[in-house]
Amino acid sequence: MRKKEREITDQSVLEQLLLRAKVCRLGLYDGQWPYVVPVNFGYATGRLYIHSSLKGRKMEILRANPRVCFEVDSDVEVVNGEKPCDYTTNYKSVIGFGTATLLADEAEKLEGLRAIMRRHGGPVEGFRPEVVPKTAVIRIDITSMTGKANPPYEDWE
């Protein structure tokens, strides 16, 4: 990392940022082109959960190549300056890597859907039984992640 003073390595802080972020951007690779897609997500220790249709480009790529990159950010604000080089951006972000697994077991799928609903403050019970089998739930086992912030983490109030 070029600006080491902005790096966040504390796992608990990274987890807090994952729990605060509203959207996850998922990076995939189809063998020819990168593909980035914003997704709703949930987080449970060491894992991200996303849901999807069973069809579509995202699912085709994940079935062929389960290695992913993800990015979340929060508190993004452009700070104006007097001169062009005085402008900056305040932010907190996490970038990570992991392996995606399409869940088949209904109990695991419900666990993932509950993680997503908890993330958004919604109910965690009452999923319609006819919808769950038609919904793809993907678990991403995080292999590594790091964070970055401006102002640096030590300067947070």
NORNOR-V195504 format. One record per backbone hydrogen bond with DSSP energy under -1.0 kcal/mol. CO is the residue of the C=O (numbers start at 0). NH is the residue of the N-H. Records with the same first field share a line. If there is no record, write none. Layout:
BEGIN
CO=NH  NH
END
This chain:
BEGIN
1=3
2=5
3=6
5=148
7=146
9=13
10=14
11=15
12=16
13=17
14=18
15=19
16=20
23=38
24=70
25=36
26=68
27=34
32=29
34=27
36=25
38=23
41=48
43=46
45=141
46=43
47=139
48=41
49=137
51=135
55=59
56=60
57=61
58=62
59=63
60=64
65=99
67=97
68=26
69=95
70=24
71=93
73=91
76=89
78=87
82=85
83=86
87=78
89=76
90=149
91=73
92=147
93=71
94=145
95=69
96=142  143
97=67
98=140
100=138
104=108
105=109
106=110
107=111
108=112
109=113
110=114
111=115
112=116
113=117
114=118
115=119
116=121
117=120
127=130  131
130=133
131=134
135=51
136=102
137=49
138=100
139=47
140=98
143=96
145=94
146=7
147=92
149=90
151=154
152=155
END
